[in-house]
Structures are given as C-alpha cells and as structure tokens.
Amino acid sequence: MLEQYFMRRKEKRSFFLNPSDEVPPSRRRGGNTNEEEGKSEAFFESFRRGAAEPKERGHTIILGGMCVKRELVIVLDFGGQYNQLVARRVRECNVYCEIYSYKTEIDKIKAMKPKGIILTGGPNSCYEADSPTYSRELFELGIPVLGLCYGAQLMMHVLGGTVARAEVREYGKTEVLIDKRDSRIFQEVSEKTVCWMSHFDTIFKVAPDFEITAHTADCPVAAAENVDAGLYAIQFHPEVLHTEEGTKILSNFVLNVCGCAGDWRMDSFVEESVKRIRDKVGSGKVLCALSGGVDSSVAAVLLSKAVGEQLTCVFVDHGLLRKNEGDEVEAVFGSEGDYDLNFIRVNAQQRFYDKLAGVSEPEEKRKIIGEEFIRVFEEEAKKIGAVDFLVQGTIYPDVVESGLGGESAVIKSHHNVGGLPDYVDFKEIIEPLRDLFKDEVRKAGLELGIPEYLVFRQPFPGPGLGVRIVGEVTEEKVRIVQDADAIYREEIEKAGIAKGIGQYFAALTNMQSVGVMGDERTYDYAVALRAVNTVDFMTAEAAEIPFEVLKKVMGRIINEVKGVNRVMYDLTSKPPGTIEFE
C-alpha cells in the first residue's frame, strides 16, 4: 500500500536517516512504538563512558544522515527470532552492525567490505532442499564468519560436514564444556559455561579442516573452528541473556577475530545527525510525532537542537495513556517546560475509542491506532500551514519486529511501521533513530542533555493501553487498567524496589469470573500484574516482587478499582512470551 503512495508521488523523495540502501523507500516507515524506558542503575555508568572519534575505515553508512566511514559487521538473517539480538550484542561491543537477508547477493556483501559476517539461527533443517542456504563462496571471501545454531549447521553442511536430526533435542539452559581453552573466540570464557540451546538437528561430523572446540552431554559439537580460514561455528545462542558469557564470546569474535576497533559511539552520532538534519531541512517546517516516551523525546530534542523554532511537536492524547500521563508530558514539553519547541496537545480520546469499538484482534488494533495517529498529524499540519517533514522516533527493533528487517516473521506490527496507512500527507519522513537499539537511544538522549529521569522512565508501548487490554478496548476498560496500574506503580515506588525492575505494569485480561464482595456475588474482570528484568527488552525474566507487596497491591485494586475481583501475577519470560500482552 505504501508502494502505491509513492508511485503517486514520485516527485517527493523520502529522506531516511538510514544506512540500508537496499530497503525501498516505500517500506521505510516507522514510529516510536515500544517506548521502553526502564530504570537500571547499571545503564547509567556504562552510558557515561567517553567516546572515541570515528575512524575512516570500512563501510560507508549514514549516521543521522551524515555519511562517514565505519567498520561494519553483517548479520545474515536465516529466519530466527533472536536475530536482532545478535546485532544488539555486537553494538554493545561498540561495533556497528546491520541485519540483511540471507538472500543478499554475494557481490553486494563484497561491496560493503564487512569486517565480519554472522549467520543467524533459523527454524529449518539445512539439509532439506528448500531450506535457506548460501553459496560456498561466502566462506572463501577471507572475511571471518561466525555461524550460530542454524548458521553453524549450514556452515558445516555447505563445507562438507554432516548434519542430521538429533536423538536428543536440546532446549533451554545447558552446560557447555570448552575443549579448546586457547580458542580466540573463547578467551576468558569459563571452562564450564551455561548457554542457551534451541535445536532439533545437530552436527555429527565437522567439515574438513575444522576442530571441535566445545561439547555438551548430548551435543558432540557445541562449537568448532577453522582458524586458518577464519570460520567459527557455535551450536548455542550467545546473543540471548540466558547464555551467561554470550556477550564475551561475541566480543571475542568481532574484536579479536575480526579485528574491529570498536569506534561506534553516540556522541559522534548526535553531532553528525544534527549537522545533516540542519542541512537537509534548510528553511522547511518540521512536524514531530511526540508521545513523551524516550524514543520520540530523543527525536524531538535532536530536531529541536538542529532546527529550533522550525519544529512543531504534536502530542496526541489518544486516551490510551497511563493515568495523568497526558498532563505529565505537557508539563515537560509544553510552554512551561525546558525545551524550545512548539508544542501542540491534541485531545483525541473519543476518536480513538470510536475507531477501536468492536475490535479485539491485536494486529488490527495496532493498525487502527497507527492510521489514526497519521490522520491526526495530517490534520494538525494543515492547521499550521505547509509542513515539509514528519519526524518519527522509529528504532531498529520496531523495524525488525514488524517484519521489515531480514527474514524474521512478523512478531507484531508496530503502530508506525507495519501499521501505517497507505497515504501520508508529508513530503518527506525523517527517522533519525531508525538504526538504533533502545540503549543507544538512551545514550543519545544523555548526549543531548535530556535528564536521566526522562531518558530512563518506565516503559510504555506506542499503542498505549490498547496492547494492555486483551480484547475490545472501551473507555470503561481503559479506566480500570489506568487505576489498577497507578496503584501498582505507587506501591512499587513505596516499597523502594522500582529501580531494580526493568518494566512493570498492570494489564486487563478478557477473563471474567465469579467472586464475592460484601456478601454479594460479582462477575468481574481479572487484572494481571507484570514485572520483568531485562537489559535489552528483547529477552526478559519475570521479576521477583516481594509477596507482601503483591498482596498489598491486590488488596488495593480489589477494593479501589470498580469492575475487578481477581488479581494475578504473570511469571512468563520472554521468550516464549512478550513483555506486553498483545
């Protein structure tokens, strides 16, 4: 549908602050969605580290629209659901990384001159005829290659090893024994280390010139390498947090094997982005979609620094915000706030409620919210006159989870990525954060001088409470979840445990059950409490909230929130669940 839009408007090129030239402009859309701003003391110190100046080497990319040469590691996506985590972990090593489909042609890979290549996991069996594969030439480029899970099996299969269905499936945390302690990829890794396994097939015979470097009780080849060729195969997933020394293993690959310098820093990103945005916008007018979350806030302040009063920020109160949050956003960014920008608040609660009436399917709700956002922006743009640019706080996980990055299946359509309408009435769209992960956005925010309490504020999804209400969204249900969430949040703060939790909130299930209150029968809703600990918001474990706190929250919700007679606590990790409910 977006392709049709751009066919109608050929004269208006889209401007994206995005290094990935292969993605057609018609698909480059996005907005701040998972506005996940957890408070973690561990973040603060790491984000205050000094930054190195960019060095002229490697792949030419666009950082905030400014072309500079940086070293590049490529992640070839074979359809696994952890693939953005691979790129995220490489970025943690201060090495720039992009995700590409396994269908990317070899000549294009050569042209990008990557310092290293990582092959991801995937759901297929590499020995089947219709499974994703790659030519032998990839392993003969002289560029270090690391295969993970399916990628490891594919490397063995293509190069002459044997891969077949395992007698014993491995899934979950598994003890891996390192056989080659002096392996460059296992430097400073424990002899026995806990890793995350997820595979039906296994490598029974390594390819010629490969040496087995690790094993488990049920997996004879947990890792193998051909040092001379720069080829490394790992059966487990070092990218997930469940692998205790996974980041160290990936760091060893990109820094020790690939020889990357680690010069990807947010201070240079901010400086380059401001300069390029200023040059691009010129005297044009800019409209920013401001939700008040970290992504859109950083985007707004970045644009404010670049173009000043040429920027108008529109905050849409869609009625799906947390209790009193609309007023809080206005207090920060409005006329009484600290930022020099034109702030407009649009109270569109009823408009969204009407559009969502009778809709229960999560993807449909997300798309409805996305379309209404754009329609409101169009209307506000007309009120202030001609607007040349729309700014959105899209970040990299939004794009990948919406099925627009690599080969991964759609997990959920983010409201301004996969959920955009087919006509957007702006000449160009600027997405300065589109290639950043959440922690990188936070770093950029600190570089811009945004207060820590804003940069690290509690997570909130772009579609708001629409994804925390299972089933149809109504004004009454919104009231219930707002009140329940406010109580939960208040008691967590009172208990002094807020900073130790990555994200916590109350959600409204569509379950109604019989209860007894005041000697009378009730038939009301169940509220689910959710709290998780996470570093990257792509994997998470349920937080251990003290039982006394949970009981107090339960008592207050039951007594104070009309329409609720049951409170539950969600223990599900991510994966297999998501952090949000829909």
VENVEN-V627635 format. One record per helix or strand. SS is the DSSP state (H for helix, E for strand). FROM is the first residue (numbers start at 1). TO is the last residue. If there is no record, write none. Layout:
[[SS | FROM | TO] [SS | FROM | TO]]
This chain:
[[H | 2 | 8] [H | 25 | 27] [E | 34 | 35] [H | 41 | 47] [E | 59 | 63] [E | 66 | 70] [E | 72 | 77] [H | 83 | 92] [E | 96 | 101] [H | 106 | 112] [E | 116 | 119] [H | 136 | 140] [E | 144 | 148] [H | 150 | 159] [E | 162 | 178] [H | 184 | 186] [E | 192 | 205] [E | 211 | 215] [E | 223 | 226] [E | 231 | 234] [E | 237 | 237] [H | 246 | 257] [H | 266 | 281] [E | 286 | 290] [H | 294 | 310] [E | 311 | 317] [H | 325 | 333] [E | 342 | 347] [H | 349 | 356] [H | 362 | 384] [E | 389 | 391] [H | 396 | 401] [E | 428 | 430] [H | 438 | 447] [H | 452 | 455] [E | 460 | 461] [H | 464 | 467] [E | 469 | 469] [H | 475 | 494] [H | 498 | 500] [E | 503 | 517] [E | 520 | 533] [E | 540 | 542] [H | 547 | 560] [E | 564 | 570] [E | 574 | 574]]
